[in-house]
Amino acid sequence: MSIGYKYNERLNIMYSINVSGYIPEQKAKEFKQQMKQLIGQHSPELVNLSVMQDMINEDLFQVKVQFKDKESMLSFMNSEEYAIISGSFQTLGLLREKNVIEYSDLED
């Protein structure tokens, strides 16, 4: 399963936050609903927000949030939306990891 929202075409994405964790089958529906609500009320600084579910290990989910600049990413990391993403994993399952990725070169 992948849910995504992209509001602009071909923006250079320079920063990304990846949050992953395990959500048991009986809590997956609630987790997906929370993520759909989050996508519906996204912050304007987001370039893309995607929620992915592993096809082999269906308990494993990853949320990927992409930004055009560092300031937007840092602002998001202090937002209620980021707290909801992390809190959903912690409350409904198990938070596995959080990674911040900075892309240094995005030439076509």
N, CA, C and O atoms as CSV, one atom per row, in Angstrom:
chain,resi,resn,atom,element,x,y,z
A,1,MET,N,N,0.837,-1.168,0.000
A,1,MET,CA,C,0.000,0.000,0.000
A,1,MET,C,C,0.884,1.234,0.000
A,1,MET,O,O,1.883,1.294,0.718
A,2,SER,N,N,0.529,2.172,-0.774
A,2,SER,CA,C,1.238,3.443,-0.766
A,2,SER,C,C,0.217,4.562,-0.868
A,2,SER,O,O,-0.642,4.565,-1.750
A,3,ILE,N,N,0.325,5.498,0.037
A,3,ILE,CA,C,-0.520,6.681,0.008
A,3,ILE,C,C,0.446,7.833,-0.194
A,3,ILE,O,O,1.471,7.900,0.484
A,4,GLY,N,N,0.152,8.716,-1.087
A,4,GLY,CA,C,1.070,9.829,-1.268
A,4,GLY,C,C,0.339,11.079,-1.678
A,4,GLY,O,O,-0.764,11.020,-2.222
A,5,TYR,N,N,0.951,12.201,-1.418
A,5,TYR,CA,C,0.394,13.473,-1.860
A,5,TYR,C,C,1.551,14.300,-2.375
A,5,TYR,O,O,2.517,14.548,-1.653
A,6,LYS,N,N,1.458,14.717,-3.596
A,6,LYS,CA,C,2.487,15.578,-4.164
A,6,LYS,C,C,1.794,16.790,-4.754
A,6,LYS,O,O,0.921,16.654,-5.611
A,7,TYR,N,N,2.171,17.964,-4.306
A,7,TYR,CA,C,1.450,19.144,-4.741
A,7,TYR,C,C,2.190,19.972,-5.775
A,7,TYR,O,O,1.681,21.014,-6.188
A,8,ASN,N,N,3.358,19.556,-6.207
A,8,ASN,CA,C,4.075,20.308,-7.229
A,8,ASN,C,C,4.947,19.364,-8.035
A,8,ASN,O,O,5.478,18.393,-7.496
A,9,GLU,N,N,5.097,19.640,-9.319
A,9,GLU,CA,C,5.866,18.758,-10.187
A,9,GLU,C,C,7.340,19.135,-10.190
A,9,GLU,O,O,7.684,20.317,-10.161
A,10,ARG,N,N,8.211,18.129,-10.224
A,10,ARG,CA,C,9.651,18.244,-10.439
A,10,ARG,C,C,10.344,19.272,-9.542
A,10,ARG,O,O,11.187,20.041,-10.004
A,11,LEU,N,N,9.988,19.276,-8.282
A,11,LEU,CA,C,10.725,20.109,-7.338
A,11,LEU,C,C,11.993,19.367,-6.944
A,11,LEU,O,O,11.978,18.148,-6.776
A,12,ASN,N,N,13.079,20.095,-6.798
A,12,ASN,CA,C,14.293,19.456,-6.308
A,12,ASN,C,C,14.113,19.149,-4.829
A,12,ASN,O,O,13.917,20.052,-4.016
A,13,ILE,N,N,14.179,17.899,-4.497
A,13,ILE,CA,C,14.025,17.467,-3.113
A,13,ILE,C,C,15.422,17.349,-2.520
A,13,ILE,O,O,16.234,16.546,-2.980
A,14,MET,N,N,15.694,18.141,-1.512
A,14,MET,CA,C,17.025,18.170,-0.935
A,14,MET,C,C,17.115,17.483,0.427
A,14,MET,O,O,18.205,17.100,0.853
A,15,TYR,N,N,15.984,17.324,1.110
A,15,TYR,CA,C,15.985,16.739,2.450
A,15,TYR,C,C,14.831,15.762,2.582
A,15,TYR,O,O,13.763,15.952,2.002
A,16,SER,N,N,15.068,14.714,3.357
A,16,SER,CA,C,14.045,13.688,3.546
A,16,SER,C,C,14.115,13.160,4.972
A,16,SER,O,O,15.197,13.008,5.537
A,17,ILE,N,N,12.959,12.884,5.540
A,17,ILE,CA,C,12.863,12.216,6.842
A,17,ILE,C,C,12.162,10.890,6.595
A,17,ILE,O,O,11.083,10.850,6.004
A,18,ASN,N,N,12.775,9.814,7.046
A,18,ASN,CA,C,12.170,8.488,6.939
A,18,ASN,C,C,11.932,7.954,8.344
A,18,ASN,O,O,12.849,7.907,9.164
A,19,VAL,N,N,10.705,7.557,8.612
A,19,VAL,CA,C,10.341,6.968,9.903
A,19,VAL,C,C,9.742,5.605,9.599
A,19,VAL,O,O,8.838,5.489,8.772
A,20,SER,N,N,10.246,4.573,10.266
A,20,SER,CA,C,9.707,3.238,10.007
A,20,SER,C,C,9.451,2.513,11.316
A,20,SER,O,O,10.014,2.842,12.361
A,21,GLY,N,N,8.585,1.518,11.222
A,21,GLY,CA,C,8.262,0.741,12.404
A,21,GLY,C,C,7.288,-0.367,12.088
A,21,GLY,O,O,6.851,-0.541,10.951
A,22,TYR,N,N,6.966,-1.102,13.112
A,22,TYR,CA,C,6.075,-2.252,12.987
A,22,TYR,C,C,4.713,-1.923,13.583
A,22,TYR,O,O,4.607,-1.442,14.711
A,23,ILE,N,N,3.686,-2.192,12.808
A,23,ILE,CA,C,2.307,-2.020,13.253
A,23,ILE,C,C,1.625,-3.376,13.100
A,23,ILE,O,O,1.531,-3.882,11.982
A,24,PRO,N,N,1.142,-3.984,14.194
A,24,PRO,CA,C,0.493,-5.294,14.075
A,24,PRO,C,C,-0.777,-5.221,13.227
A,24,PRO,O,O,-1.419,-4.176,13.132
A,25,GLU,N,N,-1.117,-6.332,12.625
A,25,GLU,CA,C,-2.255,-6.407,11.702
A,25,GLU,C,C,-3.527,-5.823,12.303
A,25,GLU,O,O,-4.267,-5.124,11.611
A,26,GLN,N,N,-3.796,-6.095,13.574
A,26,GLN,CA,C,-5.034,-5.626,14.194
A,26,GLN,C,C,-5.047,-4.108,14.411
A,26,GLN,O,O,-6.105,-3.541,14.685
A,27,LYS,N,N,-3.896,-3.441,14.295
A,27,LYS,CA,C,-3.816,-1.982,14.446
A,27,LYS,C,C,-3.542,-1.266,13.123
A,27,LYS,O,O,-3.537,-0.036,13.076
A,28,ALA,N,N,-3.314,-2.027,12.045
A,28,ALA,CA,C,-2.918,-1.437,10.756
A,28,ALA,C,C,-3.984,-0.500,10.195
A,28,ALA,O,O,-3.654,0.550,9.644
A,29,LYS,N,N,-5.248,-0.866,10.327
A,29,LYS,CA,C,-6.319,-0.024,9.789
A,29,LYS,C,C,-6.317,1.343,10.474
A,29,LYS,O,O,-6.437,2.371,9.808
A,30,GLU,N,N,-6.182,1.355,11.791
A,30,GLU,CA,C,-6.148,2.614,12.541
A,30,GLU,C,C,-4.931,3.454,12.134
A,30,GLU,O,O,-5.036,4.670,11.970
A,31,PHE,N,N,-3.783,2.797,11.975
A,31,PHE,CA,C,-2.572,3.499,11.550
A,31,PHE,C,C,-2.770,4.140,10.174
A,31,PHE,O,O,-2.428,5.306,9.973
A,32,LYS,N,N,-3.320,3.379,9.235
A,32,LYS,CA,C,-3.552,3.895,7.882
A,32,LYS,C,C,-4.515,5.083,7.903
A,32,LYS,O,O,-4.321,6.053,7.171
A,33,GLN,N,N,-5.549,5.009,8.737
A,33,GLN,CA,C,-6.503,6.117,8.841
A,33,GLN,C,C,-5.820,7.378,9.374
A,33,GLN,O,O,-6.063,8.477,8.877
A,34,GLN,N,N,-4.969,7.214,10.384
A,34,GLN,CA,C,-4.247,8.367,10.927
A,34,GLN,C,C,-3.346,9.000,9.872
A,34,GLN,O,O,-3.251,10.223,9.781
A,35,MET,N,N,-2.687,8.162,9.079
A,35,MET,CA,C,-1.798,8.685,8.042
A,35,MET,C,C,-2.588,9.378,6.932
A,35,MET,O,O,-2.136,10.391,6.398
A,36,LYS,N,N,-3.761,8.847,6.579
A,36,LYS,CA,C,-4.599,9.501,5.564
A,36,LYS,C,C,-5.040,10.880,6.041
A,36,LYS,O,O,-5.042,11.832,5.261
A,37,GLN,N,N,-5.416,10.997,7.317
A,37,GLN,CA,C,-5.801,12.299,7.877
A,37,GLN,C,C,-4.627,13.270,7.830
A,37,GLN,O,O,-4.793,14.446,7.505
A,38,LEU,N,N,-3.458,12.775,8.152
A,38,LEU,CA,C,-2.258,13.603,8.145
A,38,LEU,C,C,-1.975,14.137,6.745
A,38,LEU,O,O,-1.620,15.304,6.581
A,39,ILE,N,N,-2.130,13.289,5.745
A,39,ILE,CA,C,-1.911,13.708,4.361
A,39,ILE,C,C,-2.915,14.786,3.976
A,39,ILE,O,O,-2.578,15.722,3.250
A,40,GLY,N,N,-4.146,14.658,4.460
A,40,GLY,CA,C,-5.183,15.640,4.151
A,40,GLY,C,C,-4.934,17.011,4.747
A,40,GLY,O,O,-5.464,18.005,4.252
A,41,GLN,N,N,-4.135,17.082,5.804
A,41,GLN,CA,C,-3.868,18.369,6.463
A,41,GLN,C,C,-2.377,18.691,6.464
A,41,GLN,O,O,-1.868,19.275,7.420
A,42,HIS,N,N,-1.682,18.315,5.405
A,42,HIS,CA,C,-0.229,18.480,5.313
A,42,HIS,C,C,0.203,19.940,5.439
A,42,HIS,O,O,-0.551,20.861,5.127
A,43,SER,N,N,1.423,20.119,5.900
A,43,SER,CA,C,2.028,21.451,5.980
A,43,SER,C,C,2.452,21.908,4.593
A,43,SER,O,O,2.832,21.083,3.762
A,44,PRO,N,N,2.394,23.204,4.331
A,44,PRO,CA,C,2.781,23.689,3.001
A,44,PRO,C,C,4.255,23.476,2.676
A,44,PRO,O,O,4.628,23.474,1.503
A,45,GLU,N,N,5.112,23.295,3.701
A,45,GLU,CA,C,6.536,23.101,3.421
A,45,GLU,C,C,6.871,21.703,2.899
A,45,GLU,O,O,7.989,21.466,2.442
A,46,LEU,N,N,5.917,20.782,2.964
A,46,LEU,CA,C,6.164,19.430,2.459
A,46,LEU,C,C,6.136,19.410,0.940
A,46,LEU,O,O,5.252,20.004,0.322
A,47,VAL,N,N,7.094,18.732,0.344
A,47,VAL,CA,C,7.070,18.497,-1.095
A,47,VAL,C,C,6.321,17.202,-1.368
A,47,VAL,O,O,5.558,17.108,-2.330
A,48,ASN,N,N,6.540,16.201,-0.516
A,48,ASN,CA,C,5.895,14.900,-0.699
A,48,ASN,C,C,5.817,14.182,0.643
A,48,ASN,O,O,6.735,14.269,1.459
A,49,LEU,N,N,4.726,13.481,0.862
A,49,LEU,CA,C,4.572,12.627,2.034
A,49,LEU,C,C,4.024,11.298,1.536
A,49,LEU,O,O,2.952,11.250,0.933
A,50,SER,N,N,4.762,10.217,1.787
A,50,SER,CA,C,4.346,8.888,1.338
A,50,SER,C,C,4.327,7.930,2.512
A,50,SER,O,O,5.185,7.988,3.392
A,51,VAL,N,N,3.344,7.054,2.515
A,51,VAL,CA,C,3.254,5.988,3.511
A,51,VAL,C,C,3.293,4.673,2.744
A,51,VAL,O,O,2.477,4.440,1.852
A,52,MET,N,N,4.250,3.813,3.097
A,52,MET,CA,C,4.421,2.546,2.384
A,52,MET,C,C,4.347,1.370,3.348
A,52,MET,O,O,4.790,1.449,4.493
A,53,GLN,N,N,3.776,0.285,2.853
A,53,GLN,CA,C,3.677,-0.949,3.624
A,53,GLN,C,C,4.456,-2.025,2.880
A,53,GLN,O,O,4.276,-2.204,1.675
A,54,ASP,N,N,5.317,-2.739,3.589
A,54,ASP,CA,C,6.107,-3.811,2.994
A,54,ASP,C,C,5.188,-4.936,2.526
A,54,ASP,O,O,4.268,-5.322,3.247
A,55,MET,N,N,5.424,-5.456,1.348
A,55,MET,CA,C,4.552,-6.502,0.794
A,55,MET,C,C,4.854,-7.880,1.373
A,55,MET,O,O,3.973,-8.740,1.380
A,56,ILE,N,N,6.063,-8.113,1.856
A,56,ILE,CA,C,6.412,-9.416,2.427
A,56,ILE,C,C,6.135,-9.423,3.926
A,56,ILE,O,O,5.450,-10.313,4.431
A,57,ASN,N,N,6.664,-8.435,4.633
A,57,ASN,CA,C,6.400,-8.286,6.063
A,57,ASN,C,C,5.361,-7.178,6.213
A,57,ASN,O,O,5.717,-6.007,6.346
A,58,GLU,N,N,4.095,-7.538,6.193
A,58,GLU,CA,C,3.014,-6.549,6.164
A,58,GLU,C,C,2.877,-5.743,7.449
A,58,GLU,O,O,2.096,-4.792,7.494
A,59,ASP,N,N,3.617,-6.101,8.492
A,59,ASP,CA,C,3.622,-5.315,9.726
A,59,ASP,C,C,4.586,-4.129,9.642
A,59,ASP,O,O,4.553,-3.246,10.500
A,60,LEU,N,N,5.435,-4.101,8.630
A,60,LEU,CA,C,6.446,-3.056,8.491
A,60,LEU,C,C,5.927,-1.910,7.619
A,60,LEU,O,O,5.520,-2.114,6.475
A,61,PHE,N,N,5.951,-0.706,8.185
A,61,PHE,CA,C,5.521,0.501,7.480
A,61,PHE,C,C,6.663,1.509,7.469
A,61,PHE,O,O,7.512,1.519,8.360
A,62,GLN,N,N,6.668,2.357,6.440
A,62,GLN,CA,C,7.634,3.445,6.359
A,62,GLN,C,C,6.902,4.709,5.937
A,62,GLN,O,O,6.088,4.694,5.013
A,63,VAL,N,N,7.201,5.796,6.623
A,63,VAL,CA,C,6.672,7.108,6.260
A,63,VAL,C,C,7.861,7.939,5.782
A,63,VAL,O,O,8.856,8.087,6.492
A,64,LYS,N,N,7.744,8.475,4.576
A,64,LYS,CA,C,8.813,9.281,3.988
A,64,LYS,C,C,8.263,10.677,3.717
A,64,LYS,O,O,7.258,10.841,3.025
A,65,VAL,N,N,8.941,11.682,4.275
A,65,VAL,CA,C,8.532,13.071,4.109
A,65,VAL,C,C,9.695,13.808,3.444
A,65,VAL,O,O,10.834,13.730,3.905
A,66,GLN,N,N,9.398,14.523,2.357
A,66,GLN,CA,C,10.454,15.186,1.592
A,66,GLN,C,C,10.259,16.701,1.586
A,66,GLN,O,O,9.137,17.206,1.585
A,67,PHE,N,N,11.393,17.409,1.582
A,67,PHE,CA,C,11.407,18.868,1.684
A,67,PHE,C,C,12.365,19.465,0.668
A,67,PHE,O,O,13.315,18.817,0.227
A,68,LYS,N,N,12.099,20.702,0.309
A,68,LYS,CA,C,12.967,21.410,-0.629
A,68,LYS,C,C,14.167,22.037,0.078
A,68,LYS,O,O,15.235,22.173,-0.520
A,69,ASP,N,N,14.001,22.421,1.352
A,69,ASP,CA,C,15.108,23.078,2.048
A,69,ASP,C,C,15.184,22.641,3.507
A,69,ASP,O,O,14.242,22.074,4.060
A,70,LYS,N,N,16.331,22.922,4.108
A,70,LYS,CA,C,16.608,22.495,5.481
A,70,LYS,C,C,15.685,23.175,6.493
A,70,LYS,O,O,15.253,22.549,7.461
A,71,GLU,N,N,15.387,24.444,6.270
A,71,GLU,CA,C,14.526,25.181,7.196
A,71,GLU,C,C,13.144,24.542,7.285
A,71,GLU,O,O,12.579,24.424,8.373
A,72,SER,N,N,12.604,24.132,6.148
A,72,SER,CA,C,11.293,23.472,6.133
A,72,SER,C,C,11.341,22.155,6.890
A,72,SER,O,O,10.420,21.824,7.636
A,73,MET,N,N,12.427,21.402,6.691
A,73,MET,CA,C,12.567,20.124,7.382
A,73,MET,C,C,12.661,20.336,8.896
A,73,MET,O,O,11.993,19.644,9.665
A,74,LEU,N,N,13.488,21.290,9.317
A,74,LEU,CA,C,13.645,21.548,10.753
A,74,LEU,C,C,12.344,22.036,11.376
A,74,LEU,O,O,12.015,21.664,12.502
A,75,SER,N,N,11.613,22.856,10.656
A,75,SER,CA,C,10.312,23.316,11.130
A,75,SER,C,C,9.357,22.134,11.297
A,75,SER,O,O,8.651,22.031,12.300
A,76,PHE,N,N,9.344,21.250,10.310
A,76,PHE,CA,C,8.469,20.082,10.365
A,76,PHE,C,C,8.825,19.175,11.545
A,76,PHE,O,O,7.937,18.600,12.175
A,77,MET,N,N,10.113,19.044,11.844
A,77,MET,CA,C,10.543,18.174,12.943
A,77,MET,C,C,10.052,18.672,14.301
A,77,MET,O,O,10.052,17.917,15.273
A,78,ASN,N,N,9.637,19.931,14.375
A,78,ASN,CA,C,9.068,20.492,15.606
A,78,ASN,C,C,7.554,20.639,15.530
A,78,ASN,O,O,6.945,21.294,16.376
A,79,SER,N,N,6.946,20.026,14.511
A,79,SER,CA,C,5.510,20.197,14.286
A,79,SER,C,C,4.678,19.089,14.929
A,79,SER,O,O,5.187,18.034,15.309
A,80,GLU,N,N,3.393,19.368,15.032
A,80,GLU,CA,C,2.439,18.374,15.529
A,80,GLU,C,C,2.365,17.178,14.575
A,80,GLU,O,O,2.195,16.041,15.016
A,81,GLU,N,N,2.492,17.431,13.278
A,81,GLU,CA,C,2.430,16.347,12.289
A,81,GLU,C,C,3.533,15.320,12.518
A,81,GLU,O,O,3.288,14.115,12.469
A,82,TYR,N,N,4.746,15.801,12.766
A,82,TYR,CA,C,5.867,14.894,13.015
A,82,TYR,C,C,5.635,14.103,14.303
A,82,TYR,O,O,5.934,12.911,14.372
A,83,ALA,N,N,5.105,14.772,15.309
A,83,ALA,CA,C,4.788,14.089,16.566
A,83,ALA,C,C,3.724,13.012,16.344
A,83,ALA,O,O,3.775,11.954,16.971
A,84,ILE,N,N,2.764,13.274,15.458
A,84,ILE,CA,C,1.724,12.285,15.147
A,84,ILE,C,C,2.328,11.067,14.468
A,84,ILE,O,O,1.973,9.935,14.797
A,85,ILE,N,N,3.241,11.285,13.521
A,85,ILE,CA,C,3.879,10.156,12.833
A,85,ILE,C,C,4.629,9.283,13.831
A,85,ILE,O,O,4.407,8.074,13.892
A,86,SER,N,N,5.514,9.892,14.611
A,86,SER,CA,C,6.291,9.133,15.599
A,86,SER,C,C,5.391,8.503,16.652
A,86,SER,O,O,5.565,7.339,17.014
A,87,GLY,N,N,4.437,9.274,17.136
A,87,GLY,CA,C,3.530,8.781,18.168
A,87,GLY,C,C,2.658,7.636,17.704
A,87,GLY,O,O,2.339,6.740,18.486
A,88,SER,N,N,2.264,7.654,16.431
A,88,SER,CA,C,1.448,6.556,15.893
A,88,SER,C,C,2.206,5.241,15.937
A,88,SER,O,O,1.653,4.208,16.314
A,89,PHE,N,N,3.476,5.282,15.550
A,89,PHE,CA,C,4.288,4.064,15.631
A,89,PHE,C,C,4.442,3.615,17.083
A,89,PHE,O,O,4.301,2.430,17.386
A,90,GLN,N,N,4.730,4.557,17.979
A,90,GLN,CA,C,4.962,4.210,19.380
A,90,GLN,C,C,3.702,3.713,20.078
A,90,GLN,O,O,3.770,2.815,20.917
A,91,THR,N,N,2.550,4.293,19.737
A,91,THR,CA,C,1.292,3.937,20.388
A,91,THR,C,C,0.692,2.651,19.834
A,91,THR,O,O,0.207,1.809,20.590
A,92,LEU,N,N,0.726,2.502,18.518
A,92,LEU,CA,C,0.055,1.364,17.875
A,92,LEU,C,C,0.973,0.179,17.633
A,92,LEU,O,O,0.497,-0.930,17.388
A,93,GLY,N,N,2.255,0.390,17.696
A,93,GLY,CA,C,3.184,-0.702,17.388
A,93,GLY,C,C,4.549,-0.437,17.981
A,93,GLY,O,O,4.682,-0.205,19.183
A,94,LEU,N,N,5.569,-0.472,17.128
A,94,LEU,CA,C,6.947,-0.311,17.573
A,94,LEU,C,C,7.692,0.582,16.592
A,94,LEU,O,O,7.794,0.260,15.408
A,95,LEU,N,N,8.212,1.700,17.080
A,95,LEU,CA,C,9.027,2.588,16.261
A,95,LEU,C,C,10.367,1.912,16.026
A,95,LEU,O,O,11.050,1.537,16.979
A,96,ARG,N,N,10.748,1.754,14.762
A,96,ARG,CA,C,11.997,1.064,14.417
A,96,ARG,C,C,13.154,2.041,14.273
A,96,ARG,O,O,14.187,1.885,14.925
A,97,GLU,N,N,12.985,3.052,13.418
A,97,GLU,CA,C,14.063,4.017,13.225
A,97,GLU,C,C,13.550,5.309,12.607
A,97,GLU,O,O,12.500,5.350,11.966
A,98,LYS,N,N,14.333,6.368,12.827
A,98,LYS,CA,C,14.099,7.672,12.202
A,98,LYS,C,C,15.412,8.074,11.549
A,98,LYS,O,O,16.465,8.033,12.185
A,99,ASN,N,N,15.352,8.462,10.287
A,99,ASN,CA,C,16.541,8.901,9.565
A,99,ASN,C,C,16.274,10.237,8.902
A,99,ASN,O,O,15.192,10.474,8.365
A,100,VAL,N,N,17.263,11.102,8.943
A,100,VAL,CA,C,17.224,12.352,8.202
A,100,VAL,C,C,18.261,12.230,7.099
A,100,VAL,O,O,19.420,11.904,7.358
A,101,ILE,N,N,17.838,12.493,5.863
A,101,ILE,CA,C,18.727,12.348,4.713
A,101,ILE,C,C,18.859,13.697,4.025
A,101,ILE,O,O,17.865,14.368,3.746
A,102,GLU,N,N,20.095,14.083,3.757
A,102,GLU,CA,C,20.372,15.307,3.012
A,102,GLU,C,C,20.989,14.910,1.679
A,102,GLU,O,O,22.017,14.234,1.640
A,103,TYR,N,N,20.361,15.330,0.591
A,103,TYR,CA,C,20.871,15.032,-0.741
A,103,TYR,C,C,21.783,16.173,-1.167
A,103,TYR,O,O,21.363,17.330,-1.194
A,104,SER,N,N,23.019,15.855,-1.499
A,104,SER,CA,C,23.971,16.911,-1.836
A,104,SER,C,C,23.962,17.276,-3.313
A,104,SER,O,O,24.361,18.382,-3.677
A,105,ASP,N,N,23.513,16.359,-4.172
A,105,ASP,CA,C,23.556,16.631,-5.603
A,105,ASP,C,C,22.386,15.945,-6.279
A,105,ASP,O,O,22.256,14.722,-6.225
A,106,LEU,N,N,21.539,16.733,-6.914
A,106,LEU,CA,C,20.376,16.169,-7.594
A,106,LEU,C,C,20.357,16.553,-9.067
A,106,LEU,O,O,19.332,16.997,-9.583
A,107,GLU,N,N,21.461,16.386,-9.727
A,107,GLU,CA,C,21.525,16.686,-11.157
A,107,GLU,C,C,20.768,15.628,-11.934
A,107,GLU,O,O,20.819,14.448,-11.585
A,108,ASP,N,N,20.057,16.036,-12.998
A,108,ASP,CA,C,19.333,15.093,-13.864
A,108,ASP,C,C,20.298,14.353,-14.756
A,108,ASP,O,O,19.881,13.516,-15.556
